[in-house]
Amino acid sequence: MKIKICGITNEKEADYLNDNMVDFAGFVFYEKSKRNITIDKARLIMNRLDSNIKKVAVMVSPTLEEVIDKEDDGFDVIQIHGEIDEAILDRTRKKVWCAINLSDEEYDDKMRWLMGLKPNQYRKITGIVIDSKNFGSGEAFDWQQNIDKLESKVFKDKTFILAGGLNSDNVADAISILHPDIVDVSSGVEASVDKVGKEKRLIDDFVLAVKQSLRSD
């Protein structure tokens, strides 16, 4: 079980991630997000992160040129919400995580698209991020109700990243029900919906809850 803290926006948060030795740090490059960050600011934070923490560029329907720019900036993974240009899958040198918001229409469309990709394009997508209907909203979805949907064939040969409304109080239940490979938290380690910025105490609590859930298994 690995942990991703997403929506990093300042340098002190790098210290919080280092202290807990999480596995992934996510940086949002989307102007409509309140956690949107400039590449200059992201570089400062990335330079402060422990070298073992993988850097994830979170983007929404990016162009090939935008993805190549992020590759050159030192990101390890490109996480894409919205549309994925197949040229990106042909050209990128990085792993791609395909994010799917769990609304019935989008989920079914994305599954059909994934299964219709050419073999080399399909292999380039190494992870599937399942998020609630409105990504970044901090809202969890009904994990029990979606078990059958999330046991699709595509999840058996991809890394399964679970996002959407996770926090220290509910992450153990999410893990026991869906058994993801990675748990992905953002607003669940922030003090309030109105304040952007991670809290060390909440990150500590989240990481501890994940570790305790694994021990109980």
PyMOL commands that set and color helices and strands:
alter all, ss='L'
color gray80, all
select helices_A, chain A and resi 11-20+39-48+64-72+86-91+104-115+119-124+144-146+149-151+153-156+171-178+187-189+200-216
alter helices_A, ss='H'
color red, helices_A
select strands_A, chain A and resi 2-6+24-29+54-60+77-81+95-101+125-131+159-162+182-185+190-192+195-198
alter strands_A, ss='S'
color yellow, strands_A
deselect
rebuild
show_as cartoon
